[in-house]
Amino acid sequence: MHEMAICQALLEQVEGIARQHSATVSLVRIVVGPLSGVDPRLLESAFALARAGTAAEDSELVIEDVAVRVRCRSCGAESTASAKRLLCGTCGDWHTELTSGDELLLLQVELSREIDAVTV
């Protein structure tokens, strides 16, 4: 299951951010495209295991979907497309370039810090 390796790499990046700010992680938000080769459900399960013992141990993983979009080389239009049919939504041509749908991106990391109590 390569989702575990992806989670471990993601958590390394997230832990680096948490270390820079001397904080723990409360939320990790990512975007996963349908052509990324990653199964969001497996990624969620792997994250629950991989986060143990890290700064993100009690964090929530939020996975956002992104649509497959193509730009037509014939008519220049940009449109949504099916992951299995990368055809132009305007003219129907198959000469298209993928503009989104294959990404796996870290969008947001929410951090929290404990504030030391000061006795006056």
N, C-alpha and C positions, 0 to 999 in steps of 0.2 A: 504494500500500500504506500504509494509515493506521497500521499497526503500527509503522512507523519513526517517525512523529511521536509516537506513544505512548511508544516507547522513549526518544526524545530528552527528552520531558517527565519521564519517570521518572528518567532519568539526571541531569537538572538537580536534581531533588529529592534524589537519592542523593548527588550531589557536594556539595550544600549541607551535608548531614549530615557527610560526610567532612571538609569544610573546617572545620566547627565543632570537630571533634575532632583536627584535624591528622593524619589517617590515610588509609589507602587502603582500598578496599572489597574484601572477600574473598567475600562472598555477598549476593545480593539475593533475598529470598523474597516472592513476590506470590501473590494469589489471583485467579483468573479464573473468573467464572461463565459458564455456557453461553449466557446471554442478554445478555452484555456487548457482543456485536458484535465481539469480538476472537478471532482464531484463535490459540490458544496455540502452535502449531507455527511460524506466521509471526512471532509475537512473539519466539520464541526465536531465530529466524534473524536478525531485525532487531536484537535485542540484541547478538548476536555482532559485528555490524558497527558499531552505534552506540557501543559501549563503548570502541572504539579511541581512544586519546589522552586518556582520562578517568581519574579516580581509581578507576574500576571496571574498568579495562582487563583485569585478570587475574581478575575475579570470576566466580562461578558464578551462574547464574539458576535458581532453583527455582520452578516454577509449580505451585501447588496448585489442585485443582478444588474446586468447591463445588456442592452439590446445589440444584436448583430446589425451593423450598418455598413453599407458599401457605397462607393463612389463609382459611377459608370464612366468608363473610358470613352464610350461612344457619344452619349448625350450630356455628360457632365453632372447629372443629377446625383444627389446623395439621398439614400432611402434606407429603410429597414429591410432586412432580408431574413429568410429562414436559415438556420444553421446548416441545413442540408441542401439549400438551393440559394446560392449567392448571386441571384439575378437582380438586375436593376428593377426597382419598383415602378419606374416611370415608363421605360421603353421595353423592358423584358430582356435586354441583351445580357449575355453571360460574361462580357468583357468588363469585369468590375475589380475594384481594389477594396480590400477590407479596411475600414476606418475604425471600427470598434467591434468588440465581441470576443477578442482573444486575450484580454488583459486579466491579470491577477495583481491587484494593487493594494497597498496599505494606504488607506485614506485618512484615518484618524486614530490617535491614541489619547485616551483620557487618563490623566494621572491624578493621584490623590496623595497628600502628605499629611502626616500627623503633626499637629501643632503641640509643642511642649507647653505644659501648664506652667505658668509663672506665679509664684507665691509672692504677694506684696506685703 
